[in-house]
Amino acid sequence: MLEGAKSIGAGAATIASAGAAVGIGNVLSSSIHSVARNPSLAKQSFGYAILGFALTEAIALFALMMAFLISSVF
C-alpha cells in the first residue's frame, strides 16, 4: 500500500515537468512576438526571456526534487 502511494505521489510530482514545458513554450512565443513587434528592444527582451526560462526551469527542478524525495525518503 505504501509503495503504491509513493509511486502515485512521485508521478503526480513529475506532472509539473509538463507544466514547465508549456511555460518555456510560452516564454519563447512571447519573446518572438515582442521582437517581431519592436525589433529595437530585442536585447532588453532577450534578458527578460532568459529570466523567464530560468524561473520556469527552477520550477521543473523543484518538482523533480520532490519526486525523488517522495520516492526515496517517505
All heavy atoms as TSV, in Angstrom:
chain	resi	resn	atom	element	x	y	z
A	1	MET	N	N	0.829	-1.199	0.000
A	1	MET	CA	C	0.000	0.000	0.000
A	1	MET	C	C	0.868	1.255	0.000
A	1	MET	O	O	0.603	2.192	-0.736
A	1	MET	CB	C	-0.910	-0.047	1.226
A	1	MET	CG	C	-1.786	1.128	1.378
A	1	MET	SD	S	-3.270	0.882	0.422
A	1	MET	CE	C	-4.206	2.259	0.925
A	2	LEU	N	N	1.898	1.246	0.845
A	2	LEU	CA	C	2.774	2.409	0.944
A	2	LEU	C	C	3.572	2.618	-0.343
A	2	LEU	O	O	3.752	3.755	-0.787
A	2	LEU	CB	C	3.717	2.265	2.138
A	2	LEU	CG	C	4.635	3.449	2.411
A	2	LEU	CD1	C	3.818	4.690	2.726
A	2	LEU	CD2	C	5.581	3.133	3.536
A	3	GLU	N	N	4.028	1.530	-0.941
A	3	GLU	CA	C	4.797	1.654	-2.192
A	3	GLU	C	C	3.931	2.215	-3.313
A	3	GLU	O	O	4.396	3.017	-4.125
A	3	GLU	CB	C	5.369	0.297	-2.595
A	3	GLU	CG	C	6.499	-0.184	-1.721
A	3	GLU	CD	C	7.697	0.742	-1.780
A	3	GLU	OE1	O	8.038	1.222	-2.876
A	3	GLU	OE2	O	8.283	0.993	-0.714
A	4	GLY	N	N	2.682	1.810	-3.358
A	4	GLY	CA	C	1.767	2.337	-4.372
A	4	GLY	C	C	1.516	3.823	-4.187
A	4	GLY	O	O	1.484	4.591	-5.153
A	5	ALA	N	N	1.350	4.235	-2.933
A	5	ALA	CA	C	1.136	5.656	-2.644
A	5	ALA	C	C	2.372	6.477	-2.995
A	5	ALA	O	O	2.260	7.601	-3.502
A	5	ALA	CB	C	0.785	5.840	-1.171
A	6	LYS	N	N	3.568	5.899	-2.751
A	6	LYS	CA	C	4.801	6.599	-3.118
A	6	LYS	C	C	4.895	6.765	-4.632
A	6	LYS	O	O	5.291	7.818	-5.131
A	6	LYS	CB	C	6.009	5.836	-2.589
A	6	LYS	CG	C	6.216	6.026	-1.105
A	6	LYS	CD	C	7.216	5.081	-0.485
A	6	LYS	CE	C	8.549	5.028	-1.104
A	6	LYS	NZ	N	9.528	4.242	-0.312
A	7	SER	N	N	4.523	5.742	-5.365
A	7	SER	CA	C	4.581	5.826	-6.827
A	7	SER	C	C	3.587	6.845	-7.363
A	7	SER	O	O	3.902	7.615	-8.284
A	7	SER	CB	C	4.289	4.456	-7.441
A	7	SER	OG	O	5.275	3.529	-7.076
A	8	ILE	N	N	2.391	6.875	-6.795
A	8	ILE	CA	C	1.384	7.857	-7.226
A	8	ILE	C	C	1.860	9.271	-6.898
A	8	ILE	O	O	1.721	10.193	-7.706
A	8	ILE	CB	C	0.023	7.560	-6.576
A	8	ILE	CG1	C	-0.564	6.273	-7.168
A	8	ILE	CG2	C	-0.942	8.719	-6.770
A	8	ILE	CD1	C	-1.792	5.768	-6.463
A	9	GLY	N	N	2.426	9.467	-5.727
A	9	GLY	CA	C	2.926	10.786	-5.341
A	9	GLY	C	C	4.073	11.248	-6.225
A	9	GLY	O	O	4.123	12.399	-6.641
A	10	ALA	N	N	4.995	10.340	-6.521
A	10	ALA	CA	C	6.114	10.701	-7.391
A	10	ALA	C	C	5.621	11.003	-8.807
A	10	ALA	O	O	6.108	11.926	-9.467
A	10	ALA	CB	C	7.152	9.587	-7.416
A	11	GLY	N	N	4.654	10.245	-9.282
A	11	GLY	CA	C	4.084	10.506	-10.605
A	11	GLY	C	C	3.376	11.845	-10.659
A	11	GLY	O	O	3.483	12.579	-11.640
A	12	ALA	N	N	2.651	12.164	-9.608
A	12	ALA	CA	C	1.953	13.453	-9.555
A	12	ALA	C	C	2.949	14.609	-9.498
A	12	ALA	O	O	2.712	15.679	-10.068
A	12	ALA	CB	C	1.024	13.499	-8.350
A	13	ALA	N	N	4.080	14.406	-8.831
A	13	ALA	CA	C	5.088	15.464	-8.755
A	13	ALA	C	C	5.764	15.685	-10.106
A	13	ALA	O	O	6.177	16.801	-10.416
A	13	ALA	CB	C	6.128	15.116	-7.700
A	14	THR	N	N	5.859	14.649	-10.929
A	14	THR	CA	C	6.511	14.816	-12.224
A	14	THR	C	C	5.583	15.443	-13.263
A	14	THR	O	O	6.047	15.823	-14.342
A	14	THR	CB	C	7.027	13.476	-12.767
A	14	THR	OG1	O	5.946	12.543	-12.840
A	14	THR	CG2	C	8.115	12.921	-11.884
A	15	ILE	N	N	4.313	15.585	-12.962
A	15	ILE	CA	C	3.401	16.266	-13.879
A	15	ILE	C	C	3.822	17.729	-14.056
A	15	ILE	O	O	3.597	18.322	-15.109
A	15	ILE	CB	C	1.942	16.149	-13.380
A	15	ILE	CG1	C	1.474	14.704	-13.529
A	15	ILE	CG2	C	1.014	17.079	-14.132
A	15	ILE	CD1	C	0.116	14.437	-12.958
A	16	ALA	N	N	4.491	18.275	-13.065
A	16	ALA	CA	C	4.964	19.661	-13.171
A	16	ALA	C	C	5.973	19.826	-14.300
A	16	ALA	O	O	6.160	20.940	-14.800
A	16	ALA	CB	C	5.571	20.102	-11.849
A	17	SER	N	N	6.612	18.743	-14.729
A	17	SER	CA	C	7.534	18.836	-15.868
A	17	SER	C	C	6.788	19.225	-17.134
A	17	SER	O	O	7.309	19.987	-17.951
A	17	SER	CB	C	8.254	17.508	-16.075
A	17	SER	OG	O	9.009	17.193	-14.944
A	18	ALA	N	N	5.581	18.710	-17.308
A	18	ALA	CA	C	4.773	19.096	-18.472
A	18	ALA	C	C	4.387	20.568	-18.369
A	18	ALA	O	O	4.398	21.285	-19.372
A	18	ALA	CB	C	3.529	18.222	-18.557
A	19	GLY	N	N	4.070	21.019	-17.183
A	19	GLY	CA	C	3.753	22.430	-16.979
A	19	GLY	C	C	4.945	23.323	-17.271
A	19	GLY	O	O	4.800	24.410	-17.832
A	20	ALA	N	N	6.136	22.858	-16.899
A	20	ALA	CA	C	7.341	23.636	-17.187
A	20	ALA	C	C	7.597	23.704	-18.688
A	20	ALA	O	O	8.027	24.738	-19.205
A	20	ALA	CB	C	8.542	23.026	-16.474
A	21	ALA	N	N	7.330	22.617	-19.400
A	21	ALA	CA	C	7.498	22.629	-20.856
A	21	ALA	C	C	6.542	23.620	-21.509
A	21	ALA	O	O	6.925	24.361	-22.420
A	21	ALA	CB	C	7.284	21.234	-21.413
A	22	VAL	N	N	5.319	23.662	-21.024
A	22	VAL	CA	C	4.347	24.632	-21.550
A	22	VAL	C	C	4.798	26.055	-21.217
A	22	VAL	O	O	4.696	26.969	-22.047
A	22	VAL	CB	C	2.939	24.349	-20.987
A	22	VAL	CG1	C	1.975	25.465	-21.316
A	22	VAL	CG2	C	2.420	23.023	-21.516
A	23	GLY	N	N	5.321	26.262	-20.027
A	23	GLY	CA	C	5.805	27.578	-19.627
A	23	GLY	C	C	6.970	28.047	-20.483
A	23	GLY	O	O	7.031	29.216	-20.874
A	24	ILE	N	N	7.894	27.148	-20.799
A	24	ILE	CA	C	9.016	27.511	-21.652
A	24	ILE	C	C	8.523	27.857	-23.052
A	24	ILE	O	O	9.004	28.805	-23.680
A	24	ILE	CB	C	10.055	26.376	-21.683
A	24	ILE	CG1	C	10.773	26.313	-20.345
A	24	ILE	CG2	C	11.055	26.558	-22.815
A	24	ILE	CD1	C	11.698	25.143	-20.190
A	25	GLY	N	N	7.549	27.115	-23.537
A	25	GLY	CA	C	6.966	27.435	-24.837
A	25	GLY	C	C	6.317	28.805	-24.847
A	25	GLY	O	O	6.443	29.558	-25.821
A	26	ASN	N	N	5.629	29.143	-23.765
A	26	ASN	CA	C	5.006	30.469	-23.673
A	26	ASN	C	C	6.045	31.582	-23.619
A	26	ASN	O	O	5.856	32.644	-24.233
A	26	ASN	CB	C	4.102	30.545	-22.448
A	26	ASN	CG	C	2.802	29.813	-22.643
A	26	ASN	OD1	O	2.382	29.580	-23.772
A	26	ASN	ND2	N	2.177	29.450	-21.543
A	27	VAL	N	N	7.124	31.363	-22.891
A	27	VAL	CA	C	8.170	32.380	-22.813
A	27	VAL	C	C	8.799	32.588	-24.180
A	27	VAL	O	O	9.002	33.734	-24.626
A	27	VAL	CB	C	9.248	31.979	-21.772
A	27	VAL	CG1	C	10.470	32.863	-21.883
A	27	VAL	CG2	C	8.682	32.044	-20.372
A	28	LEU	N	N	9.106	31.505	-24.884
A	28	LEU	CA	C	9.709	31.624	-26.211
A	28	LEU	C	C	8.750	32.291	-27.190
A	28	LEU	O	O	9.147	33.165	-27.966
A	28	LEU	CB	C	10.111	30.247	-26.727
A	28	LEU	CG	C	10.796	30.218	-28.083
A	28	LEU	CD1	C	12.111	30.967	-28.016
A	28	LEU	CD2	C	11.016	28.790	-28.519
A	29	SER	N	N	7.493	31.912	-27.131
A	29	SER	CA	C	6.493	32.514	-28.016
A	29	SER	C	C	6.364	34.015	-27.757
A	29	SER	O	O	6.334	34.810	-28.695
A	29	SER	CB	C	5.149	31.832	-27.812
A	29	SER	OG	O	4.132	32.500	-28.496
A	30	SER	N	N	6.297	34.394	-26.503
A	30	SER	CA	C	6.182	35.815	-26.169
A	30	SER	C	C	7.420	36.596	-26.578
A	30	SER	O	O	7.327	37.745	-27.028
A	30	SER	CB	C	5.955	35.984	-24.668
A	30	SER	OG	O	4.736	35.401	-24.293
A	31	SER	N	N	8.580	35.968	-26.449
A	31	SER	CA	C	9.816	36.625	-26.859
A	31	SER	C	C	9.835	36.869	-28.371
A	31	SER	O	O	10.212	37.953	-28.830
A	31	SER	CB	C	11.011	35.763	-26.445
A	31	SER	OG	O	12.202	36.318	-26.916
A	32	ILE	N	N	9.416	35.874	-29.130
A	32	ILE	CA	C	9.381	36.024	-30.585
A	32	ILE	C	C	8.384	37.104	-30.991
A	32	ILE	O	O	8.660	37.939	-31.854
A	32	ILE	CB	C	9.054	34.682	-31.251
A	32	ILE	CG1	C	10.239	33.729	-31.091
A	32	ILE	CG2	C	8.708	34.857	-32.721
A	32	ILE	CD1	C	9.955	32.314	-31.517
A	33	HIS	N	N	7.229	37.118	-30.357
A	33	HIS	CA	C	6.221	38.133	-30.677
A	33	HIS	C	C	6.715	39.541	-30.332
A	33	HIS	O	O	6.489	40.485	-31.095
A	33	HIS	CB	C	4.913	37.858	-29.936
A	33	HIS	CG	C	4.119	36.762	-30.521
A	33	HIS	ND1	N	3.288	36.932	-31.602
A	33	HIS	CD2	C	4.028	35.450	-30.189
A	33	HIS	CE1	C	2.718	35.788	-31.907
A	33	HIS	NE2	N	3.165	34.866	-31.058
A	34	SER	N	N	7.381	39.687	-29.200
A	34	SER	CA	C	7.836	41.020	-28.806
A	34	SER	C	C	8.944	41.533	-29.730
A	34	SER	O	O	8.977	42.717	-30.058
A	34	SER	CB	C	8.320	41.016	-27.361
A	34	SER	OG	O	9.490	40.239	-27.216
A	35	VAL	N	N	9.831	40.643	-30.160
A	35	VAL	CA	C	10.884	41.067	-31.092
A	35	VAL	C	C	10.289	41.377	-32.461
A	35	VAL	O	O	10.728	42.306	-33.142
A	35	VAL	CB	C	11.990	39.999	-31.182
A	35	VAL	CG1	C	12.957	40.289	-32.321
A	35	VAL	CG2	C	12.745	39.908	-29.873
A	36	ALA	N	N	9.266	40.639	-32.860
A	36	ALA	CA	C	8.628	40.916	-34.145
A	36	ALA	C	C	7.899	42.265	-34.123
A	36	ALA	O	O	7.858	42.965	-35.133
A	36	ALA	CB	C	7.651	39.804	-34.493
A	37	ARG	N	N	7.349	42.630	-32.977
A	37	ARG	CA	C	6.631	43.900	-32.882
A	37	ARG	C	C	7.569	45.096	-32.763
A	37	ARG	O	O	7.303	46.161	-33.308
A	37	ARG	CB	C	5.691	43.897	-31.677
A	37	ARG	CG	C	4.471	43.056	-31.884
A	37	ARG	CD	C	3.636	43.086	-30.609
A	37	ARG	NE	N	2.464	42.259	-30.755
A	37	ARG	CZ	C	1.260	42.725	-31.027
A	37	ARG	NH1	N	1.086	44.018	-31.199
A	37	ARG	NH2	N	0.251	41.910	-31.133
A	38	ASN	N	N	8.666	44.913	-32.011
A	38	ASN	CA	C	9.581	46.034	-31.784
A	38	ASN	C	C	11.024	45.513	-31.796
A	38	ASN	O	O	11.586	45.193	-30.745
A	38	ASN	CB	C	9.260	46.699	-30.448
A	38	ASN	CG	C	9.907	48.046	-30.319
A	38	ASN	OD1	O	10.707	48.434	-31.159
A	38	ASN	ND2	N	9.575	48.748	-29.250
A	39	PRO	N	N	11.637	45.409	-32.960
A	39	PRO	CA	C	12.995	44.854	-33.052
A	39	PRO	C	C	14.062	45.671	-32.329
A	39	PRO	O	O	15.107	45.144	-31.968
A	39	PRO	CB	C	13.283	44.829	-34.553
A	39	PRO	CG	C	11.981	44.978	-35.222
A	39	PRO	CD	C	11.095	45.709	-34.271
A	40	SER	N	N	13.808	46.942	-32.096
A	40	SER	CA	C	14.828	47.761	-31.437
A	40	SER	C	C	15.014	47.393	-29.964
A	40	SER	O	O	16.044	47.719	-29.377
A	40	SER	CB	C	14.482	49.245	-31.553
A	40	SER	OG	O	13.284	49.529	-30.860
A	41	LEU	N	N	14.056	46.722	-29.374
A	41	LEU	CA	C	14.164	46.286	-27.974
A	41	LEU	C	C	14.541	44.811	-27.846
A	41	LEU	O	O	14.285	44.186	-26.816
A	41	LEU	CB	C	12.841	46.533	-27.247
A	41	LEU	CG	C	12.457	47.991	-27.029
A	41	LEU	CD1	C	11.089	48.083	-26.384
A	41	LEU	CD2	C	13.492	48.696	-26.188
A	42	ALA	N	N	15.180	44.257	-28.871
A	42	ALA	CA	C	15.498	42.824	-28.866
A	42	ALA	C	C	16.464	42.460	-27.742
A	42	ALA	O	O	16.286	41.425	-27.094
A	42	ALA	CB	C	16.073	42.407	-30.213
A	43	LYS	N	N	17.467	43.288	-27.483
A	43	LYS	CA	C	18.450	42.973	-26.430
A	43	LYS	C	C	17.806	42.977	-25.053
A	43	LYS	O	O	18.056	42.099	-24.235
A	43	LYS	CB	C	19.617	43.942	-26.487
A	43	LYS	CG	C	20.517	43.721	-27.669
A	43	LYS	CD	C	21.732	44.618	-27.617
A	43	LYS	CE	C	22.597	44.345	-28.831
A	43	LYS	NZ	N	23.811	45.144	-28.826
A	44	GLN	N	N	16.969	43.969	-24.778
A	44	GLN	CA	C	16.296	44.033	-23.482
A	44	GLN	C	C	15.307	42.882	-23.339
A	44	GLN	O	O	15.208	42.266	-22.288
A	44	GLN	CB	C	15.576	45.360	-23.334
A	44	GLN	CG	C	14.939	45.554	-21.986
A	44	GLN	CD	C	14.233	46.901	-21.878
A	44	GLN	OE1	O	14.131	47.629	-22.847
A	44	GLN	NE2	N	13.761	47.211	-20.695
A	45	SER	N	N	14.603	42.570	-24.411
A	45	SER	CA	C	13.639	41.473	-24.392
A	45	SER	C	C	14.329	40.134	-24.174
A	45	SER	O	O	13.798	39.260	-23.506
A	45	SER	CB	C	12.861	41.460	-25.704
A	45	SER	OG	O	12.037	40.344	-25.782
A	46	PHE	N	N	15.538	39.988	-24.728
A	46	PHE	CA	C	16.280	38.741	-24.562
A	46	PHE	C	C	16.636	38.505	-23.096
A	46	PHE	O	O	16.547	37.376	-22.607
A	46	PHE	CB	C	17.548	38.765	-25.418
A	46	PHE	CG	C	18.353	37.508	-25.333
A	46	PHE	CD1	C	17.913	36.351	-25.958
A	46	PHE	CD2	C	19.546	37.477	-24.634
A	46	PHE	CE1	C	18.655	35.188	-25.881
A	46	PHE	CE2	C	20.289	36.330	-24.542
A	46	PHE	CZ	C	19.844	35.171	-25.177
A	47	GLY	N	N	17.014	39.551	-22.396
A	47	GLY	CA	C	17.320	39.418	-20.969
A	47	GLY	C	C	16.117	38.964	-20.164
A	47	GLY	O	O	16.225	38.098	-19.292
A	48	TYR	N	N	14.963	39.525	-20.471
A	48	TYR	CA	C	13.745	39.100	-19.780
A	48	TYR	C	C	13.371	37.666	-20.137
A	48	TYR	O	O	12.867	36.912	-19.298
A	48	TYR	CB	C	12.588	40.037	-20.109
A	48	TYR	CG	C	12.730	41.416	-19.504
A	48	TYR	CD1	C	12.448	42.543	-20.248
A	48	TYR	CD2	C	13.134	41.582	-18.194
A	48	TYR	CE1	C	12.579	43.807	-19.713
A	48	TYR	CE2	C	13.266	42.838	-17.639
A	48	TYR	CZ	C	12.989	43.942	-18.400
A	48	TYR	OH	O	13.117	45.183	-17.858
A	49	ALA	N	N	13.610	37.276	-21.381
A	49	ALA	CA	C	13.309	35.906	-21.797
A	49	ALA	C	C	14.199	34.908	-21.052
A	49	ALA	O	O	13.724	33.855	-20.612
A	49	ALA	CB	C	13.481	35.748	-23.300
A	50	ILE	N	N	15.471	35.234	-20.889
A	50	ILE	CA	C	16.376	34.344	-20.151
A	50	ILE	C	C	15.931	34.220	-18.699
A	50	ILE	O	O	15.963	33.131	-18.112
A	50	ILE	CB	C	17.829	34.864	-20.242
A	50	ILE	CG1	C	18.337	34.757	-21.671
A	50	ILE	CG2	C	18.755	34.113	-19.312
A	50	ILE	CD1	C	18.407	33.354	-22.210
A	51	LEU	N	N	15.497	35.320	-18.103
A	51	LEU	CA	C	14.984	35.267	-16.741
A	51	LEU	C	C	13.747	34.376	-16.662
A	51	LEU	O	O	13.607	33.572	-15.732
A	51	LEU	CB	C	14.647	36.676	-16.246
A	51	LEU	CG	C	14.083	36.784	-14.836
A	51	LEU	CD1	C	15.110	36.326	-13.816
A	51	LEU	CD2	C	13.632	38.195	-14.558
A	52	GLY	N	N	12.866	34.486	-17.633
A	52	GLY	CA	C	11.680	33.629	-17.668
A	52	GLY	C	C	12.029	32.163	-17.818
A	52	GLY	O	O	11.442	31.299	-17.164
A	53	PHE	N	N	13.013	31.864	-18.684
A	53	PHE	CA	C	13.463	30.473	-18.833
A	53	PHE	C	C	14.017	29.937	-17.524
A	53	PHE	O	O	13.732	28.807	-17.124
A	53	PHE	CB	C	14.542	30.360	-19.906
A	53	PHE	CG	C	14.034	30.431	-21.309
A	53	PHE	CD1	C	14.603	31.310	-22.203
A	53	PHE	CD2	C	13.009	29.623	-21.750
A	53	PHE	CE1	C	14.150	31.383	-23.508
A	53	PHE	CE2	C	12.551	29.685	-23.040
A	53	PHE	CZ	C	13.124	30.567	-23.930
A	54	ALA	N	N	14.834	30.745	-16.850
A	54	ALA	CA	C	15.462	30.298	-15.607
A	54	ALA	C	C	14.425	30.019	-14.528
A	54	ALA	O	O	14.509	29.008	-13.823
A	54	ALA	CB	C	16.460	31.345	-15.139
A	55	LEU	N	N	13.455	30.899	-14.386
A	55	LEU	CA	C	12.435	30.689	-13.355
A	55	LEU	C	C	11.560	29.477	-13.674
A	55	LEU	O	O	11.191	28.714	-12.772
A	55	LEU	CB	C	11.583	31.947	-13.206
A	55	LEU	CG	C	12.313	33.165	-12.643
A	55	LEU	CD1	C	11.398	34.381	-12.658
A	55	LEU	CD2	C	12.809	32.885	-11.248
A	56	THR	N	N	11.255	29.274	-14.938
A	56	THR	CA	C	10.442	28.122	-15.315
A	56	THR	C	C	11.212	26.825	-15.099
A	56	THR	O	O	10.653	25.832	-14.628
A	56	THR	CB	C	10.001	28.252	-16.788
A	56	THR	OG1	O	9.383	29.519	-16.973
A	56	THR	CG2	C	9.036	27.175	-17.166
A	57	GLU	N	N	12.487	26.816	-15.432
A	57	GLU	CA	C	13.300	25.620	-15.212
A	57	GLU	C	C	13.470	25.343	-13.717
A	57	GLU	O	O	13.565	24.190	-13.312
A	57	GLU	CB	C	14.673	25.786	-15.864
A	57	GLU	CG	C	14.659	25.531	-17.338
A	57	GLU	CD	C	14.301	24.103	-17.690
A	57	GLU	OE1	O	14.762	23.167	-17.005
A	57	GLU	OE2	O	13.547	23.936	-18.650
A	58	ALA	N	N	13.514	26.386	-12.897
A	58	ALA	CA	C	13.623	26.177	-11.454
A	58	ALA	C	C	12.403	25.447	-10.923
A	58	ALA	O	O	12.532	24.549	-10.076
A	58	ALA	CB	C	13.796	27.517	-10.745
A	59	ILE	N	N	11.228	25.776	-11.446
A	59	ILE	CA	C	10.010	25.073	-11.026
A	59	ILE	C	C	10.106	23.601	-11.395
A	59	ILE	O	O	9.738	22.724	-10.610
A	59	ILE	CB	C	8.782	25.720	-11.690
A	59	ILE	CG1	C	8.687	27.152	-11.274
A	59	ILE	CG2	C	7.538	24.915	-11.423
A	59	ILE	CD1	C	7.565	27.547	-10.409
A	60	ALA	N	N	10.602	23.309	-12.592
A	60	ALA	CA	C	10.742	21.923	-13.029
A	60	ALA	C	C	11.741	21.170	-12.150
A	60	ALA	O	O	11.514	20.008	-11.791
A	60	ALA	CB	C	11.172	21.869	-14.489
A	61	LEU	N	N	12.839	21.821	-11.788
A	61	LEU	CA	C	13.823	21.158	-10.936
A	61	LEU	C	C	13.293	20.925	-9.528
A	61	LEU	O	O	13.586	19.890	-8.911
A	61	LEU	CB	C	15.111	21.972	-10.896
A	61	LEU	CG	C	15.891	21.986	-12.207
A	61	LEU	CD1	C	17.086	22.924	-12.089
A	61	LEU	CD2	C	16.335	20.601	-12.586
A	62	PHE	N	N	12.501	21.851	-9.005
A	62	PHE	CA	C	11.881	21.631	-7.696
A	62	PHE	C	C	10.921	20.452	-7.747
A	62	PHE	O	O	10.855	19.645	-6.815
A	62	PHE	CB	C	11.151	22.883	-7.216
A	62	PHE	CG	C	12.057	23.990	-6.787
A	62	PHE	CD1	C	11.734	25.298	-7.074
A	62	PHE	CD2	C	13.220	23.740	-6.089
A	62	PHE	CE1	C	12.568	26.336	-6.689
A	62	PHE	CE2	C	14.065	24.761	-5.692
A	62	PHE	CZ	C	13.736	26.062	-5.990
A	63	ALA	N	N	10.167	20.335	-8.821
A	63	ALA	CA	C	9.233	19.209	-8.951
A	63	ALA	C	C	9.991	17.895	-9.049
A	63	ALA	O	O	9.588	16.886	-8.442
A	63	ALA	CB	C	8.348	19.400	-10.178
A	64	LEU	N	N	11.092	17.873	-9.790
A	64	LEU	CA	C	11.898	16.655	-9.891
A	64	LEU	C	C	12.498	16.279	-8.541
A	64	LEU	O	O	12.523	15.104	-8.163
A	64	LEU	CB	C	13.005	16.866	-10.922
A	64	LEU	CG	C	13.886	15.681	-11.238
A	64	LEU	CD1	C	13.043	14.557	-11.850
A	64	LEU	CD2	C	14.994	16.088	-12.178
A	65	MET	N	N	12.942	17.289	-7.792
A	65	MET	CA	C	13.479	17.039	-6.459
A	65	MET	C	C	12.397	16.454	-5.542
A	65	MET	O	O	12.648	15.518	-4.779
A	65	MET	CB	C	14.018	18.331	-5.863
A	65	MET	CG	C	14.611	18.180	-4.481
A	65	MET	SD	S	15.111	19.745	-3.749
A	65	MET	CE	C	13.562	20.579	-3.572
A	66	MET	N	N	11.188	16.982	-5.630
A	66	MET	CA	C	10.090	16.455	-4.820
A	66	MET	C	C	9.777	15.004	-5.189
A	66	MET	O	O	9.516	14.175	-4.315
A	66	MET	CB	C	8.836	17.306	-5.005
A	66	MET	CG	C	8.855	18.590	-4.252
A	66	MET	SD	S	8.663	18.256	-2.509
A	66	MET	CE	C	10.156	18.881	-1.855
A	67	ALA	N	N	9.811	14.698	-6.485
A	67	ALA	CA	C	9.547	13.328	-6.909
A	67	ALA	C	C	10.594	12.371	-6.337
A	67	ALA	O	O	10.256	11.279	-5.864
A	67	ALA	CB	C	9.526	13.237	-8.432
A	68	PHE	N	N	11.865	12.777	-6.359
A	68	PHE	CA	C	12.913	11.922	-5.799
A	68	PHE	C	C	12.766	11.806	-4.290
A	68	PHE	O	O	12.988	10.731	-3.719
A	68	PHE	CB	C	14.297	12.457	-6.151
A	68	PHE	CG	C	14.709	12.175	-7.564
A	68	PHE	CD1	C	15.361	13.142	-8.307
A	68	PHE	CD2	C	14.440	10.951	-8.159
A	68	PHE	CE1	C	15.752	12.885	-9.612
A	68	PHE	CE2	C	14.812	10.692	-9.460
A	68	PHE	CZ	C	15.477	11.666	-10.190
A	69	LEU	N	N	12.422	12.894	-3.630
A	69	LEU	CA	C	12.248	12.821	-2.175
A	69	LEU	C	C	11.073	11.922	-1.798
A	69	LEU	O	O	11.171	11.137	-0.852
A	69	LEU	CB	C	12.017	14.227	-1.606
A	69	LEU	CG	C	13.259	15.078	-1.422
A	69	LEU	CD1	C	12.857	16.483	-0.996
A	69	LEU	CD2	C	14.160	14.465	-0.385
A	70	ILE	N	N	9.989	12.013	-2.530
A	70	ILE	CA	C	8.824	11.182	-2.235
A	70	ILE	C	C	9.160	9.709	-2.431
A	70	ILE	O	O	8.793	8.861	-1.610
A	70	ILE	CB	C	7.620	11.594	-3.106
A	70	ILE	CG1	C	7.071	12.941	-2.650
A	70	ILE	CG2	C	6.513	10.551	-3.072
A	70	ILE	CD1	C	6.043	13.541	-3.575
A	71	SER	N	N	9.877	9.401	-3.500
A	71	SER	CA	C	10.140	8.002	-3.796
A	71	SER	C	C	11.227	7.395	-2.917
A	71	SER	O	O	11.250	6.188	-2.716
A	71	SER	CB	C	10.515	7.824	-5.267
A	71	SER	OG	O	11.704	8.510	-5.556
A	72	SER	N	N	12.135	8.212	-2.380
A	72	SER	CA	C	13.228	7.620	-1.621
A	72	SER	C	C	13.130	7.830	-0.112
A	72	SER	O	O	13.535	6.967	0.651
A	72	SER	CB	C	14.559	8.171	-2.118
A	72	SER	OG	O	14.637	9.553	-1.858
A	73	VAL	N	N	12.589	8.941	0.347
A	73	VAL	CA	C	12.613	9.244	1.773
A	73	VAL	C	C	11.366	8.739	2.483
A	73	VAL	O	O	11.440	8.071	3.510
A	73	VAL	CB	C	12.801	10.764	2.005
A	73	VAL	CG1	C	12.680	11.114	3.469
A	73	VAL	CG2	C	14.138	11.198	1.464
A	74	PHE	N	N	10.213	9.079	1.949
A	74	PHE	CA	C	8.971	8.756	2.658
A	74	PHE	C	C	8.574	7.316	2.494
A	74	PHE	O	O	8.898	6.620	1.637
A	74	PHE	CB	C	7.835	9.656	2.173
A	74	PHE	CG	C	8.060	11.109	2.502
A	74	PHE	CD1	C	8.313	12.031	1.512
A	74	PHE	CD2	C	8.060	11.538	3.811
A	74	PHE	CE1	C	8.501	13.360	1.804
A	74	PHE	CE2	C	8.269	12.863	4.124
A	74	PHE	CZ	C	8.490	13.775	3.116
